Amino acid sequence: MGDVMGHAAMADAAVRYLRSVGAPTAAAPVEPMPPPELRAVRPDERTPVGQGEFRRVLGNFASGVTVVTAPGPTGFACQSFVSLSLEPALVAFMVGRTSATWPRIARAGVFCVNVLGADQEEACRAFAVSGADKFAGVAWDPAPVSGSPRIVGAPAWIDCAIHSVHTGGDHLVVVGRVDALGCADDGEPLLFHKGRFGRFTP
């Protein structure tokens, strides 16, 4: 209780100080910033960082691996996935602007994110290949709201409707509103780090 009261007193003191110097507080709402200009990168624009160096450095960030699916069925392997908001519940994934799968997902207006398990490396590789029958030999059932393929054995799944799409250089940032989700209690994730797959070790 003492810690809680201490934090509350510090918060009150901070608010009093901000008001004394004319800074905006809850009583004086902050004016919203103008929306950023959204545009694609022009072909003649050059970044100060080479693609090889960019990949090498960013490869140090270990991530999980997902397969984003939609009715059709269609889908692709996706490493760039993130939770975005609790209220409302939103997630996001990034997809290349030249992706052949994205237009099908966009037309469907819905998608399901399948978080792959440690034993699903082969499924990931299958969904990373363009032009092949990605669902050959893959067991799935329809997600409860969107009907998008929910891959059997995936430790977690998130069933979504497309909420918004934003440009991000040579990729698109797709924001999804979560309509349903679920997970297994004992699922172990598939990890990706420096171009290699691995497992989580506590």
PyRosetta script that sets phi, psi and omega in degrees:
from pyrosetta import init, pose_from_sequence

init()
pose = pose_from_sequence("MGDVMGHAAMADAAVRYLRSVGAPTAAAPVEPMPPPELRAVRPDERTPVGQGEFRRVLGNFASGVTVVTAPGPTGFACQSFVSLSLEPALVAFMVGRTSATWPRIARAGVFCVNVLGADQEEACRAFAVSGADKFAGVAWDPAPVSGSPRIVGAPAWIDCAIHSVHTGGDHLVVVGRVDALGCADDGEPLLFHKGRFGRFTP")
pose.set_psi(1, -38.3)
pose.set_omega(1, 180.0)
pose.set_phi(2, -59.8)
pose.set_psi(2, -41.2)
pose.set_omega(2, 179.8)
pose.set_phi(3, -64.3)
pose.set_psi(3, -41.7)
pose.set_omega(3, -179.7)
pose.set_phi(4, -61.9)
pose.set_psi(4, -46.2)
pose.set_omega(4, -179.9)
pose.set_phi(5, -64.0)
pose.set_psi(5, -38.0)
pose.set_omega(5, 178.3)
pose.set_phi(6, -62.6)
pose.set_psi(6, -43.5)
pose.set_omega(6, 178.3)
pose.set_phi(7, -63.7)
pose.set_psi(7, -41.0)
pose.set_omega(7, 179.7)
pose.set_phi(8, -63.2)
pose.set_psi(8, -41.2)
pose.set_omega(8, 179.2)
pose.set_phi(9, -64.9)
pose.set_psi(9, -40.6)
pose.set_omega(9, 178.6)
pose.set_phi(10, -65.2)
pose.set_psi(10, -38.6)
pose.set_omega(10, 178.9)
pose.set_phi(11, -64.6)
pose.set_psi(11, -43.1)
pose.set_omega(11, 178.0)
pose.set_phi(12, -61.7)
pose.set_psi(12, -42.7)
pose.set_omega(12, 179.5)
pose.set_phi(13, -62.9)
pose.set_psi(13, -40.1)
pose.set_omega(13, 179.6)
pose.set_phi(14, -64.0)
pose.set_psi(14, -42.6)
pose.set_omega(14, 179.3)
pose.set_phi(15, -63.5)
pose.set_psi(15, -43.0)
pose.set_omega(15, 179.6)
pose.set_phi(16, -61.2)
pose.set_psi(16, -41.5)
pose.set_omega(16, 179.8)
pose.set_phi(17, -64.7)
pose.set_psi(17, -45.6)
pose.set_omega(17, -179.3)
pose.set_phi(18, -59.9)
pose.set_psi(18, -40.5)
pose.set_omega(18, 178.3)
pose.set_phi(19, -65.9)
pose.set_psi(19, -36.7)
pose.set_omega(19, -177.2)
pose.set_phi(20, -67.1)
pose.set_psi(20, -27.5)
pose.set_omega(20, -179.9)
pose.set_phi(21, -99.7)
pose.set_psi(21, 7.1)
pose.set_omega(21, 176.2)
pose.set_phi(22, 81.2)
pose.set_psi(22, 13.1)
pose.set_omega(22, 178.4)
pose.set_phi(23, -75.9)
pose.set_psi(23, 148.5)
pose.set_omega(23, 180.0)
pose.set_phi(24, -68.8)
pose.set_psi(24, 139.5)
pose.set_omega(24, 175.0)
pose.set_phi(25, -128.4)
pose.set_psi(25, -168.8)
pose.set_omega(25, 179.7)
pose.set_phi(26, -60.4)
pose.set_psi(26, -29.6)
pose.set_omega(26, 179.3)
pose.set_phi(27, -74.4)
pose.set_psi(27, -22.7)
pose.set_omega(27, 177.7)
pose.set_phi(28, -127.1)
pose.set_psi(28, 91.2)
pose.set_omega(28, -172.1)
pose.set_phi(29, -60.0)
pose.set_psi(29, 147.2)
pose.set_omega(29, 178.4)
pose.set_phi(30, -72.9)
pose.set_psi(30, 134.6)
pose.set_omega(30, 177.6)
pose.set_phi(31, -68.7)
pose.set_psi(31, 134.4)
pose.set_omega(31, -179.1)
pose.set_phi(32, -66.2)
pose.set_psi(32, 143.9)
pose.set_omega(32, 176.3)
pose.set_phi(33, -72.8)
pose.set_psi(33, 149.6)
pose.set_omega(33, 176.0)
pose.set_phi(34, -64.9)
pose.set_psi(34, 147.4)
pose.set_omega(34, -179.1)
pose.set_phi(35, -63.4)
pose.set_psi(35, 143.0)
pose.set_omega(35, -180.0)
pose.set_phi(36, -69.1)
pose.set_psi(36, 153.1)
pose.set_omega(36, 176.1)
pose.set_phi(37, -74.5)
pose.set_psi(37, 126.5)
pose.set_omega(37, 179.5)
pose.set_phi(38, -103.2)
pose.set_psi(38, 125.9)
pose.set_omega(38, 179.6)
pose.set_phi(39, -156.2)
pose.set_psi(39, 160.9)
pose.set_omega(39, 176.1)
pose.set_phi(40, -85.8)
pose.set_psi(40, 155.6)
pose.set_omega(40, 177.5)
pose.set_phi(41, -71.9)
pose.set_psi(41, 131.6)
pose.set_omega(41, -179.9)
pose.set_phi(42, -75.3)
pose.set_psi(42, 150.6)
pose.set_omega(42, -179.7)
pose.set_phi(43, -58.9)
pose.set_psi(43, -27.9)
pose.set_omega(43, -176.5)
pose.set_phi(44, -88.5)
pose.set_psi(44, 0.5)
pose.set_omega(44, 179.2)
pose.set_phi(45, -83.1)
pose.set_psi(45, 135.6)
pose.set_omega(45, 179.7)
pose.set_phi(46, -116.5)
pose.set_psi(46, 137.5)
pose.set_omega(46, 176.1)
pose.set_phi(47, -89.9)
pose.set_psi(47, 152.2)
pose.set_omega(47, -179.3)
pose.set_phi(48, -75.5)
pose.set_psi(48, -1.5)
pose.set_omega(48, -177.0)
pose.set_phi(49, -121.8)
pose.set_psi(49, 132.6)
pose.set_omega(49, 177.8)
pose.set_phi(50, -71.4)
pose.set_psi(50, 151.0)
pose.set_omega(50, -177.9)
pose.set_phi(51, -61.6)
pose.set_psi(51, -39.2)
pose.set_omega(51, -179.0)
pose.set_phi(52, -63.2)
pose.set_psi(52, -44.3)
pose.set_omega(52, 179.3)
pose.set_phi(53, -67.5)
pose.set_psi(53, -38.2)
pose.set_omega(53, 177.6)
pose.set_phi(54, -59.2)
pose.set_psi(54, -48.0)
pose.set_omega(54, 179.5)
pose.set_phi(55, -63.6)
pose.set_psi(55, -41.6)
pose.set_omega(55, -176.8)
pose.set_phi(56, -63.0)
pose.set_psi(56, -46.1)
pose.set_omega(56, -177.6)
pose.set_phi(57, -72.0)
pose.set_psi(57, -46.7)
pose.set_omega(57, -178.3)
pose.set_phi(58, -68.1)
pose.set_psi(58, -19.4)
pose.set_omega(58, 177.0)
pose.set_phi(59, -65.2)
pose.set_psi(59, -15.1)
pose.set_omega(59, 177.5)
pose.set_phi(60, -73.9)
pose.set_psi(60, -12.5)
pose.set_omega(60, 178.3)
pose.set_phi(61, -85.9)
pose.set_psi(61, 109.2)
pose.set_omega(61, 179.0)
pose.set_phi(62, -75.0)
pose.set_psi(62, 139.5)
pose.set_omega(62, -178.8)
pose.set_phi(63, -140.6)
pose.set_psi(63, 165.3)
pose.set_omega(63, 169.6)
pose.set_phi(64, -79.2)
pose.set_psi(64, 176.6)
pose.set_omega(64, -179.8)
pose.set_phi(65, -129.2)
pose.set_psi(65, 136.7)
pose.set_omega(65, 179.6)
pose.set_phi(66, -128.2)
pose.set_psi(66, 165.0)
pose.set_omega(66, 166.7)
pose.set_phi(67, -122.5)
pose.set_psi(67, 121.8)
pose.set_omega(67, 178.1)
pose.set_phi(68, -94.8)
pose.set_psi(68, 124.0)
pose.set_omega(68, -175.9)
pose.set_phi(69, -122.7)
pose.set_psi(69, 163.1)
pose.set_omega(69, 175.3)
pose.set_phi(70, -150.3)
pose.set_psi(70, 161.5)
pose.set_omega(70, 178.5)
pose.set_phi(71, -56.5)
pose.set_psi(71, 147.1)
pose.set_omega(71, -178.9)
pose.set_phi(72, 156.6)
pose.set_psi(72, -54.1)
pose.set_omega(72, -8.3)
pose.set_phi(73, -83.2)
pose.set_psi(73, 157.9)
pose.set_omega(73, 176.1)
pose.set_phi(74, -146.9)
pose.set_psi(74, 160.8)
pose.set_omega(74, -179.8)
pose.set_phi(75, 177.2)
pose.set_psi(75, 167.7)
pose.set_omega(75, 177.7)
pose.set_phi(76, -153.2)
pose.set_psi(76, 153.8)
pose.set_omega(76, 176.7)
pose.set_phi(77, -73.5)
pose.set_psi(77, 136.5)
pose.set_omega(77, -174.3)
pose.set_phi(78, -140.6)
pose.set_psi(78, 118.8)
pose.set_omega(78, 176.2)
pose.set_phi(79, -90.4)
pose.set_psi(79, -26.1)
pose.set_omega(79, -175.2)
pose.set_phi(80, -90.3)
pose.set_psi(80, 79.7)
pose.set_omega(80, 179.5)
pose.set_phi(81, -131.4)
pose.set_psi(81, 144.1)
pose.set_omega(81, -177.3)
pose.set_phi(82, -154.1)
pose.set_psi(82, 148.2)
pose.set_omega(82, 169.0)
pose.set_phi(83, -77.7)
pose.set_psi(83, 143.2)
pose.set_omega(83, -171.3)
pose.set_phi(84, -118.8)
pose.set_psi(84, -42.1)
pose.set_omega(84, -173.6)
pose.set_phi(85, -151.3)
pose.set_psi(85, 142.8)
pose.set_omega(85, 175.0)
pose.set_phi(86, -86.3)
pose.set_psi(86, -39.0)
pose.set_omega(86, -177.4)
pose.set_phi(87, -136.8)
pose.set_psi(87, 101.2)
pose.set_omega(87, 0.4)
pose.set_phi(88, -75.1)
pose.set_psi(88, 164.6)
pose.set_omega(88, 180.0)
pose.set_phi(89, -72.8)
pose.set_psi(89, 112.0)
pose.set_omega(89, -179.0)
pose.set_phi(90, -131.2)
pose.set_psi(90, 146.1)
pose.set_omega(90, 171.1)
pose.set_phi(91, -127.6)
pose.set_psi(91, 170.0)
pose.set_omega(91, 178.4)
pose.set_phi(92, -146.3)
pose.set_psi(92, 148.7)
pose.set_omega(92, 170.4)
pose.set_phi(93, -136.8)
pose.set_psi(93, 157.0)
pose.set_omega(93, 179.5)
pose.set_phi(94, -111.1)
pose.set_psi(94, 137.4)
pose.set_omega(94, -178.3)
pose.set_phi(95, -136.8)
pose.set_psi(95, 142.0)
pose.set_omega(95, 179.7)
pose.set_phi(96, -62.7)
pose.set_psi(96, 141.8)
pose.set_omega(96, -178.1)
pose.set_phi(97, -64.7)
pose.set_psi(97, -21.3)
pose.set_omega(97, -179.8)
pose.set_phi(98, -95.0)
pose.set_psi(98, 5.8)
pose.set_omega(98, -178.7)
pose.set_phi(99, -59.4)
pose.set_psi(99, 133.0)
pose.set_omega(99, 176.8)
pose.set_phi(100, -79.0)
pose.set_psi(100, -19.4)
pose.set_omega(100, -178.3)
pose.set_phi(101, -84.5)
pose.set_psi(101, -34.2)
pose.set_omega(101, -175.3)
pose.set_phi(102, -54.9)
pose.set_psi(102, -44.8)
pose.set_omega(102, -179.6)
pose.set_phi(103, -57.8)
pose.set_psi(103, -33.1)
pose.set_omega(103, 178.6)
pose.set_phi(104, -69.9)
pose.set_psi(104, -39.7)
pose.set_omega(104, 177.3)
pose.set_phi(105, -66.3)
pose.set_psi(105, -41.2)
pose.set_omega(105, 179.6)
pose.set_phi(106, -61.0)
pose.set_psi(106, -42.2)
pose.set_omega(106, 179.3)
pose.set_phi(107, -65.1)
pose.set_psi(107, -36.0)
pose.set_omega(107, 179.7)
pose.set_phi(108, -68.9)
pose.set_psi(108, -33.9)
pose.set_omega(108, 179.5)
pose.set_phi(109, 77.4)
pose.set_psi(109, 2.7)
pose.set_omega(109, -178.4)
pose.set_phi(110, -142.0)
pose.set_psi(110, 163.7)
pose.set_omega(110, 176.3)
pose.set_phi(111, -162.6)
pose.set_psi(111, 163.6)
pose.set_omega(111, 175.1)
pose.set_phi(112, -128.4)
pose.set_psi(112, 129.1)
pose.set_omega(112, 176.1)
pose.set_phi(113, -93.6)
pose.set_psi(113, 119.3)
pose.set_omega(113, 177.5)
pose.set_phi(114, -102.6)
pose.set_psi(114, 113.0)
pose.set_omega(114, 177.5)
pose.set_phi(115, -80.7)
pose.set_psi(115, 116.1)
pose.set_omega(115, -172.8)
pose.set_phi(116, -77.9)
pose.set_psi(116, 148.8)
pose.set_omega(116, 178.7)
pose.set_phi(117, -91.9)
pose.set_psi(117, 169.1)
pose.set_omega(117, -175.3)
pose.set_phi(118, -60.1)
pose.set_psi(118, -24.2)
pose.set_omega(118, -178.8)
pose.set_phi(119, -97.8)
pose.set_psi(119, 14.2)
pose.set_omega(119, -176.1)
pose.set_phi(120, -114.0)
pose.set_psi(120, 31.2)
pose.set_omega(120, 178.3)
pose.set_phi(121, -61.5)
pose.set_psi(121, -40.4)
pose.set_omega(121, -178.9)
pose.set_phi(122, -64.8)
pose.set_psi(122, -37.4)
pose.set_omega(122, 176.9)
pose.set_phi(123, -62.9)
pose.set_psi(123, -40.6)
pose.set_omega(123, 178.2)
pose.set_phi(124, -60.7)
pose.set_psi(124, -46.4)
pose.set_omega(124, -179.1)
pose.set_phi(125, -63.3)
pose.set_psi(125, -37.8)
pose.set_omega(125, 179.6)
pose.set_phi(126, -63.9)
pose.set_psi(126, -41.2)
pose.set_omega(126, -178.5)
pose.set_phi(127, -78.5)
pose.set_psi(127, -9.7)
pose.set_omega(127, 178.0)
pose.set_phi(128, -88.2)
pose.set_psi(128, -8.9)
pose.set_omega(128, -177.9)
pose.set_phi(129, -89.8)
pose.set_psi(129, 132.2)
pose.set_omega(129, 179.4)
pose.set_phi(130, -88.5)
pose.set_psi(130, 136.7)
pose.set_omega(130, 174.1)
pose.set_phi(131, 88.6)
pose.set_psi(131, -9.9)
pose.set_omega(131, -178.8)
pose.set_phi(132, -90.6)
pose.set_psi(132, 168.1)
pose.set_omega(132, 173.6)
pose.set_phi(133, -80.0)
pose.set_psi(133, 92.7)
pose.set_omega(133, -172.5)
pose.set_phi(134, -67.9)
pose.set_psi(134, -23.2)
pose.set_omega(134, -176.4)
pose.set_phi(135, -93.2)
pose.set_psi(135, 2.7)
pose.set_omega(135, 179.3)
pose.set_phi(136, -62.4)
pose.set_psi(136, 120.9)
pose.set_omega(136, 178.1)
pose.set_phi(137, 77.5)
pose.set_psi(137, 5.1)
pose.set_omega(137, -179.5)
pose.set_phi(138, -100.9)
pose.set_psi(138, 119.8)
pose.set_omega(138, 179.1)
pose.set_phi(139, -81.9)
pose.set_psi(139, 134.1)
pose.set_omega(139, 178.9)
pose.set_phi(140, -153.2)
pose.set_psi(140, 161.1)
pose.set_omega(140, 172.4)
pose.set_phi(141, -133.2)
pose.set_psi(141, 162.9)
pose.set_omega(141, -177.1)
pose.set_phi(142, -73.9)
pose.set_psi(142, 136.2)
pose.set_omega(142, 173.8)
pose.set_phi(143, -62.9)
pose.set_psi(143, 149.8)
pose.set_omega(143, -168.1)
pose.set_phi(144, -64.5)
pose.set_psi(144, -29.9)
pose.set_omega(144, -176.5)
pose.set_phi(145, -102.9)
pose.set_psi(145, -52.1)
pose.set_omega(145, -174.4)
pose.set_phi(146, -85.8)
pose.set_psi(146, -22.8)
pose.set_omega(146, -173.9)
pose.set_phi(147, 78.8)
pose.set_psi(147, 4.6)
pose.set_omega(147, 178.0)
pose.set_phi(148, -66.9)
pose.set_psi(148, 150.1)
pose.set_omega(148, 179.9)
pose.set_phi(149, -58.9)
pose.set_psi(149, 128.4)
pose.set_omega(149, 175.6)
pose.set_phi(150, -110.9)
pose.set_psi(150, 110.4)
pose.set_omega(150, -171.2)
pose.set_phi(151, -71.9)
pose.set_psi(151, 127.2)
pose.set_omega(151, -180.0)
pose.set_phi(152, -64.0)
pose.set_psi(152, 132.6)
pose.set_omega(152, 178.4)
pose.set_phi(153, 93.8)
pose.set_psi(153, -8.1)
pose.set_omega(153, 177.6)
pose.set_phi(154, -68.8)
pose.set_psi(154, 133.0)
pose.set_omega(154, -177.9)
pose.set_phi(155, -62.8)
pose.set_psi(155, -26.1)
pose.set_omega(155, -179.6)
pose.set_phi(156, -152.2)
pose.set_psi(156, 153.6)
pose.set_omega(156, 176.7)
pose.set_phi(157, -143.5)
pose.set_psi(157, 148.7)
pose.set_omega(157, -180.0)
pose.set_phi(158, -133.7)
pose.set_psi(158, 116.0)
pose.set_omega(158, -176.0)
pose.set_phi(159, -95.4)
pose.set_psi(159, 124.2)
pose.set_omega(159, -168.8)
pose.set_phi(160, -136.6)
pose.set_psi(160, 160.2)
pose.set_omega(160, 165.1)
pose.set_phi(161, -112.0)
pose.set_psi(161, 145.1)
pose.set_omega(161, 179.9)
pose.set_phi(162, -66.7)
pose.set_psi(162, 124.9)
pose.set_omega(162, -178.1)
pose.set_phi(163, -96.6)
pose.set_psi(163, -44.0)
pose.set_omega(163, 178.5)
pose.set_phi(164, -164.6)
pose.set_psi(164, 161.9)
pose.set_omega(164, 178.5)
pose.set_phi(165, -134.1)
pose.set_psi(165, 133.4)
pose.set_omega(165, -177.8)
pose.set_phi(166, -127.9)
pose.set_psi(166, 150.8)
pose.set_omega(166, 176.6)
pose.set_phi(167, -80.4)
pose.set_psi(167, 145.0)
pose.set_omega(167, 177.7)
pose.set_phi(168, -147.9)
pose.set_psi(168, 73.3)
pose.set_omega(168, -178.0)
pose.set_phi(169, 65.7)
pose.set_psi(169, -124.7)
pose.set_omega(169, -179.3)
pose.set_phi(170, -87.4)
pose.set_psi(170, 9.1)
pose.set_omega(170, 176.9)
pose.set_phi(171, -123.9)
pose.set_psi(171, 167.7)
pose.set_omega(171, 171.7)
pose.set_phi(172, -113.5)
pose.set_psi(172, 143.1)
pose.set_omega(172, 175.7)
pose.set_phi(173, -103.3)
pose.set_psi(173, 111.7)
pose.set_omega(173, -176.2)
pose.set_phi(174, -102.9)
pose.set_psi(174, 120.0)
pose.set_omega(174, -179.8)
pose.set_phi(175, -101.5)
pose.set_psi(175, 130.4)
pose.set_omega(175, -179.2)
pose.set_phi(176, -117.6)
pose.set_psi(176, 139.2)
pose.set_omega(176, 173.4)
pose.set_phi(177, -87.4)
pose.set_psi(177, 124.8)
pose.set_omega(177, -175.8)
pose.set_phi(178, -78.8)
pose.set_psi(178, 122.6)
pose.set_omega(178, 178.6)
pose.set_phi(179, -104.5)
pose.set_psi(179, -23.9)
pose.set_omega(179, 178.5)
pose.set_phi(180, -163.6)
pose.set_psi(180, 156.3)
pose.set_omega(180, 178.5)
pose.set_phi(181, -163.7)
pose.set_psi(181, 164.3)
pose.set_omega(181, 179.4)
pose.set_phi(182, -168.4)
pose.set_psi(182, 166.4)
pose.set_omega(182, 179.9)
pose.set_phi(183, -153.7)
pose.set_psi(183, 160.5)
pose.set_omega(183, 173.5)
pose.set_phi(184, -89.1)
pose.set_psi(184, 147.0)
pose.set_omega(184, -177.7)
pose.set_phi(185, -71.5)
pose.set_psi(185, -26.4)
pose.set_omega(185, -173.4)
pose.set_phi(186, -120.1)
pose.set_psi(186, 22.8)
pose.set_omega(186, -177.7)
pose.set_phi(187, -73.9)
pose.set_psi(187, 131.9)
pose.set_omega(187, 176.8)
pose.set_phi(188, -102.7)
pose.set_psi(188, 129.7)
pose.set_omega(188, -172.8)
pose.set_phi(189, -79.0)
pose.set_psi(189, 154.0)
pose.set_omega(189, 168.7)
pose.set_phi(190, -87.6)
pose.set_psi(190, 130.1)
pose.set_omega(190, -178.4)
pose.set_phi(191, -113.4)
pose.set_psi(191, 154.9)
pose.set_omega(191, 178.8)
pose.set_phi(192, -131.0)
pose.set_psi(192, 127.6)
pose.set_omega(192, -176.6)
pose.set_phi(193, -152.2)
pose.set_psi(193, 124.6)
pose.set_omega(193, 179.1)
pose.set_phi(194, 52.9)
pose.set_psi(194, 42.8)
pose.set_omega(194, 175.7)
pose.set_phi(195, 79.1)
pose.set_psi(195, 7.0)
pose.set_omega(195, -178.4)
pose.set_phi(196, -127.4)
pose.set_psi(196, 150.9)
pose.set_omega(196, 175.3)
pose.set_phi(197, -86.9)
pose.set_psi(197, 153.0)
pose.set_omega(197, 178.3)
pose.set_phi(198, -159.1)
pose.set_psi(198, -175.3)
pose.set_omega(198, -179.5)
pose.set_phi(199, -120.7)
pose.set_psi(199, 158.4)
pose.set_omega(199, 179.0)
pose.set_phi(200, -82.8)
pose.set_psi(200, 130.8)
pose.set_omega(200, 176.1)
pose.set_phi(201, -121.9)
pose.set_psi(201, 115.5)
pose.set_omega(201, -178.8)
pose.set_phi(202, -58.6)
pose.dump_pdb("model.pdb")
